Amino acid sequence: MTENELFDQLRRRTAMYIGHASPTHLSSFLFGSYFSKMDEEIKE
């Protein structure tokens, strides 16, 4: 999933992905997504 696709999904169903509408939850979700993508690239 590209960053743009991720943001589109977040825009449509924010609560499903981060739970509460808070900057802290959004930040945690985005950092987790970023580190997951980095880990996938390292494994390849």
MMTF fields as JSON, N, C-alpha, C and O atoms, coordinates in Angstrom:
{
  "mmtfVersion": "1.0.0",
  "mmtfProducer": "UNKNOWN",
  "numBonds": 175,
  "numAtoms": 176,
  "numGroups": 44,
  "numChains": 1,
  "numModels": 1,
  "chainsPerModel": [1],
  "groupsPerChain": [44],
  "chainIdList": ["A"],
  "bondAtomList": [4, 2, 8, 6, 12, 10, 16, 14, 20, 18, 24, 22, 28, 26, 32, 30, 36, 34, 40, 38, 44, 42, 48, 46, 52, 50, 56, 54, 60, 58, 64, 62, 68, 66, 72, 70, 76, 74, 80, 78, 84, 82, 88, 86, 92, 90, 96, 94, 100, 98, 104, 102, 108, 106, 112, 110, 116, 114, 120, 118, 124, 122, 128, 126, 132, 130, 136, 134, 140, 138, 144, 142, 148, 146, 152, 150, 156, 154, 160, 158, 164, 162, 168, 166, 172, 170],
  "bondOrderList": [1, 1, 1, 1, 1, 1, 1, 1, 1, 1, 1, 1, 1, 1, 1, 1, 1, 1, 1, 1, 1, 1, 1, 1, 1, 1, 1, 1, 1, 1, 1, 1, 1, 1, 1, 1, 1, 1, 1, 1, 1, 1, 1],
  "groupList": [{"groupName": "MET", "atomNameList": ["N", "CA", "C", "O"], "elementList": ["N", "C", "C", "O"], "formalChargeList": [0, 0, 0, 0], "bondAtomList": [1, 0, 2, 1, 3, 2], "bondOrderList": [1, 1, 2], "singleLetterCode": "M", "chemCompType": "L-PEPTIDE LINKING"}, {"groupName": "THR", "atomNameList": ["N", "CA", "C", "O"], "elementList": ["N", "C", "C", "O"], "formalChargeList": [0, 0, 0, 0], "bondAtomList": [1, 0, 2, 1, 3, 2], "bondOrderList": [1, 1, 2], "singleLetterCode": "T", "chemCompType": "L-PEPTIDE LINKING"}, {"groupName": "GLU", "atomNameList": ["N", "CA", "C", "O"], "elementList": ["N", "C", "C", "O"], "formalChargeList": [0, 0, 0, 0], "bondAtomList": [1, 0, 2, 1, 3, 2], "bondOrderList": [1, 1, 2], "singleLetterCode": "E", "chemCompType": "L-PEPTIDE LINKING"}, {"groupName": "ASN", "atomNameList": ["N", "CA", "C", "O"], "elementList": ["N", "C", "C", "O"], "formalChargeList": [0, 0, 0, 0], "bondAtomList": [1, 0, 2, 1, 3, 2], "bondOrderList": [1, 1, 2], "singleLetterCode": "N", "chemCompType": "L-PEPTIDE LINKING"}, {"groupName": "LEU", "atomNameList": ["N", "CA", "C", "O"], "elementList": ["N", "C", "C", "O"], "formalChargeList": [0, 0, 0, 0], "bondAtomList": [1, 0, 2, 1, 3, 2], "bondOrderList": [1, 1, 2], "singleLetterCode": "L", "chemCompType": "L-PEPTIDE LINKING"}, {"groupName": "PHE", "atomNameList": ["N", "CA", "C", "O"], "elementList": ["N", "C", "C", "O"], "formalChargeList": [0, 0, 0, 0], "bondAtomList": [1, 0, 2, 1, 3, 2], "bondOrderList": [1, 1, 2], "singleLetterCode": "F", "chemCompType": "L-PEPTIDE LINKING"}, {"groupName": "ASP", "atomNameList": ["N", "CA", "C", "O"], "elementList": ["N", "C", "C", "O"], "formalChargeList": [0, 0, 0, 0], "bondAtomList": [1, 0, 2, 1, 3, 2], "bondOrderList": [1, 1, 2], "singleLetterCode": "D", "chemCompType": "L-PEPTIDE LINKING"}, {"groupName": "GLN", "atomNameList": ["N", "CA", "C", "O"], "elementList": ["N", "C", "C", "O"], "formalChargeList": [0, 0, 0, 0], "bondAtomList": [1, 0, 2, 1, 3, 2], "bondOrderList": [1, 1, 2], "singleLetterCode": "Q", "chemCompType": "L-PEPTIDE LINKING"}, {"groupName": "ARG", "atomNameList": ["N", "CA", "C", "O"], "elementList": ["N", "C", "C", "O"], "formalChargeList": [0, 0, 0, 0], "bondAtomList": [1, 0, 2, 1, 3, 2], "bondOrderList": [1, 1, 2], "singleLetterCode": "R", "chemCompType": "L-PEPTIDE LINKING"}, {"groupName": "ALA", "atomNameList": ["N", "CA", "C", "O"], "elementList": ["N", "C", "C", "O"], "formalChargeList": [0, 0, 0, 0], "bondAtomList": [1, 0, 2, 1, 3, 2], "bondOrderList": [1, 1, 2], "singleLetterCode": "A", "chemCompType": "L-PEPTIDE LINKING"}, {"groupName": "TYR", "atomNameList": ["N", "CA", "C", "O"], "elementList": ["N", "C", "C", "O"], "formalChargeList": [0, 0, 0, 0], "bondAtomList": [1, 0, 2, 1, 3, 2], "bondOrderList": [1, 1, 2], "singleLetterCode": "Y", "chemCompType": "L-PEPTIDE LINKING"}, {"groupName": "ILE", "atomNameList": ["N", "CA", "C", "O"], "elementList": ["N", "C", "C", "O"], "formalChargeList": [0, 0, 0, 0], "bondAtomList": [1, 0, 2, 1, 3, 2], "bondOrderList": [1, 1, 2], "singleLetterCode": "I", "chemCompType": "L-PEPTIDE LINKING"}, {"groupName": "GLY", "atomNameList": ["N", "CA", "C", "O"], "elementList": ["N", "C", "C", "O"], "formalChargeList": [0, 0, 0, 0], "bondAtomList": [1, 0, 2, 1, 3, 2], "bondOrderList": [1, 1, 2], "singleLetterCode": "G", "chemCompType": "PEPTIDE LINKING"}, {"groupName": "HIS", "atomNameList": ["N", "CA", "C", "O"], "elementList": ["N", "C", "C", "O"], "formalChargeList": [0, 0, 0, 0], "bondAtomList": [1, 0, 2, 1, 3, 2], "bondOrderList": [1, 1, 2], "singleLetterCode": "H", "chemCompType": "L-PEPTIDE LINKING"}, {"groupName": "SER", "atomNameList": ["N", "CA", "C", "O"], "elementList": ["N", "C", "C", "O"], "formalChargeList": [0, 0, 0, 0], "bondAtomList": [1, 0, 2, 1, 3, 2], "bondOrderList": [1, 1, 2], "singleLetterCode": "S", "chemCompType": "L-PEPTIDE LINKING"}, {"groupName": "PRO", "atomNameList": ["N", "CA", "C", "O"], "elementList": ["N", "C", "C", "O"], "formalChargeList": [0, 0, 0, 0], "bondAtomList": [1, 0, 2, 1, 3, 2], "bondOrderList": [1, 1, 2], "singleLetterCode": "P", "chemCompType": "L-PEPTIDE LINKING"}, {"groupName": "LYS", "atomNameList": ["N", "CA", "C", "O"], "elementList": ["N", "C", "C", "O"], "formalChargeList": [0, 0, 0, 0], "bondAtomList": [1, 0, 2, 1, 3, 2], "bondOrderList": [1, 1, 2], "singleLetterCode": "K", "chemCompType": "L-PEPTIDE LINKING"}],
  "groupTypeList": [0, 1, 2, 3, 2, 4, 5, 6, 7, 4, 8, 8, 8, 1, 9, 0, 10, 11, 12, 13, 9, 14, 15, 1, 13, 4, 14, 14, 5, 4, 5, 12, 14, 10, 5, 14, 16, 0, 6, 2, 2, 11, 16, 2],
  "groupIdList": [1, 2, 3, 4, 5, 6, 7, 8, 9, 10, 11, 12, 13, 14, 15, 16, 17, 18, 19, 20, 21, 22, 23, 24, 25, 26, 27, 28, 29, 30, 31, 32, 33, 34, 35, 36, 37, 38, 39, 40, 41, 42, 43, 44],
  "secStructList": [7, 7, 2, 2, 2, 2, 2, 2, 2, 2, 2, 2, 7, 2, 2, 2, 2, 2, 1, 1, 1, 7, 2, 2, 2, 2, 2, 2, 2, 2, 2, 2, 2, 2, 2, 2, 2, 2, 2, 2, 2, 2, 2, 7],
  "xCoordList": [0.851, 0.0, 0.899, 1.809, 0.633, 1.418, 0.955, -0.082, 1.738, 1.38, 0.052, -0.771, -0.151, -1.404, -2.603, -3.646, -2.469, -3.557, -3.835, -4.99, -2.771, -2.933, -3.692, -4.602, -3.324, -4.002, -5.463, -6.33, -5.735, -7.134, -7.943, -9.077, -7.37, -8.056, -8.266, -9.335, -7.25, -7.363, -8.446, -9.192, -8.527, -9.514, -10.933, -11.82, -11.134, -12.472, -12.878, -14.033, -11.946, -12.281, -11.235, -10.569, -11.106, -10.09, -10.228, -9.241, -11.424, -11.627, -11.26, -10.796, -11.456, -11.125, -9.616, -9.186, -8.824, -7.376, -6.714, -5.796, -7.169, -6.462, -7.292, -6.78, -8.545, -9.373, -9.982, -11.12, -9.251, -9.748, -9.144, -8.027, -9.872, -9.377, -8.432, -8.81, -7.2, -6.211, -4.894, -4.557, -4.163, -2.871, -1.891, -1.092, -1.944, -1.038, -1.302, -0.366, -2.57, -2.906, -2.533, -2.024, -2.783, -2.43, -0.921, -0.447, -0.179, 1.278, 1.794, 2.667, 1.273, 1.69, 1.393, 2.223, 0.219, -0.146, 0.794, 1.258, 1.077, 1.942, 3.376, 4.017, 3.888, 5.23, 5.282, 6.251, 4.261, 4.209, 4.183, 4.858, 3.419, 3.364, 4.717, 5.163, 5.358, 6.665, 7.704, 8.448, 7.763, 8.749, 8.46, 9.388, 7.199, 6.825, 7.325, 7.858, 7.151, 7.614, 9.132, 9.67, 9.828, 11.29, 11.729, 12.681, 11.042, 11.392, 11.195, 12.016, 10.13, 9.891, 10.992, 11.43, 11.448, 12.503, 13.82, 14.581, 14.102, 15.339, 15.334, 16.363, 14.188, 14.083, 14.253, 14.711, 13.886, 14.037, 15.484, 15.843],
  "yCoordList": [-1.171, 0.0, 1.236, 1.356, 2.141, 3.373, 4.353, 4.161, 5.386, 6.392, 7.064, 7.317, 7.346, 7.996, 7.093, 7.567, 5.808, 4.87, 4.799, 4.75, 4.794, 4.763, 5.995, 5.877, 7.168, 8.394, 8.409, 8.9, 7.872, 7.781, 6.886, 7.213, 5.767, 4.862, 5.531, 5.411, 6.228, 6.931, 8.004, 8.188, 8.703, 9.755, 9.192, 9.801, 8.027, 7.437, 6.792, 6.901, 6.125, 5.363, 5.583, 4.644, 6.801, 7.157, 6.345, 5.802, 6.256, 5.563, 4.088, 3.513, 3.472, 2.061, 1.837, 0.819, 2.767, 2.601, 3.093, 2.448, 4.231, 4.794, 4.836, 5.22, 4.456, 4.434, 5.781, 6.048, 6.628, 7.951, 9.008, 8.851, 10.059, 11.155, 12.019, 13.076, 11.551, 12.337, 12.345, 11.36, 13.424, 13.498, 12.426, 11.927, 12.072, 11.061, 9.703, 9.008, 9.321, 8.04, 8.021, 7.019, 9.114, 9.205, 9.095, 8.374, 9.795, 9.752, 8.336, 7.869, 7.659, 6.288, 5.358, 4.52, 5.5, 4.667, 4.908, 3.958, 6.173, 6.498, 6.037, 5.542, 6.19, 5.697, 4.178, 3.637, 3.495, 2.039, 1.605, 0.645, 2.295, 1.982, 2.22, 1.427, 3.315, 3.653, 2.597, 2.143, 2.202, 1.218, -0.158, -0.919, -0.485, -1.75, -1.775, -2.784, -0.668, -0.593, -0.684, -1.333, -0.039, -0.125, -1.563, -2.031, -2.273, -3.657, -4.543, -5.425, -4.333, -5.104, -4.877, -5.817, -3.63, -3.324, -3.966, -4.402, -4.03, -4.648, -6.145, -6.707, -6.795, -8.229, -8.593, -9.689, -7.678, -7.952, -7.831, -8.019],
  "zCoordList": [0.0, 0.0, 0.0, 0.82, -0.921, -0.99, 0.095, 0.73, 0.282, 1.284, 0.933, 1.813, -0.337, -0.751, -0.487, -0.035, -0.762, -0.49, 1.01, 1.434, 1.803, 3.255, 3.747, 4.567, 3.252, 3.671, 3.226, 3.949, 2.04, 1.595, 2.522, 2.87, 2.92, 3.844, 5.204, 5.801, 5.685, 6.966, 6.916, 7.877, 5.798, 5.659, 5.738, 6.334, 5.131, 5.088, 6.405, 6.815, 7.072, 8.281, 9.37, 9.807, 9.791, 10.781, 12.06, 12.556, 12.595, 13.867, 13.781, 14.765, 12.635, 12.489, 12.617, 13.16, 12.129, 12.136, 13.421, 13.926, 13.955, 15.108, 16.38, 17.432, 16.311, 17.517, 17.819, 17.433, 18.495, 18.875, 17.958, 17.465, 17.741, 16.904, 17.725, 18.23, 17.85, 18.587, 17.814, 17.156, 17.885, 17.191, 17.666, 16.874, 18.936, 19.467, 18.838, 18.444, 18.741, 18.128, 16.645, 16.142, 15.957, 14.542, 14.366, 13.489, 15.183, 15.11, 15.345, 14.615, 16.34, 16.637, 15.47, 15.115, 14.877, 13.735, 12.562, 11.932, 12.267, 11.131, 11.36, 10.434, 12.577, 12.877, 12.745, 12.212, 13.222, 13.093, 11.644, 11.272, 10.825, 9.399, 8.735, 7.905, 9.109, 8.55, 8.908, 8.038, 10.172, 10.595, 10.013, 9.74, 9.822, 9.189, 7.747, 7.285, 7.047, 5.662, 5.588, 4.691, 6.521, 6.559, 6.797, 6.172, 7.698, 8.007, 6.789, 6.535, 6.031, 4.806, 3.787, 3.124, 3.656, 2.696, 3.1, 2.236, 4.389, 4.859, 4.578, 4.202, 4.755, 4.522, 3.061, 2.738, 2.178, 0.734, 0.366, -0.797]
}
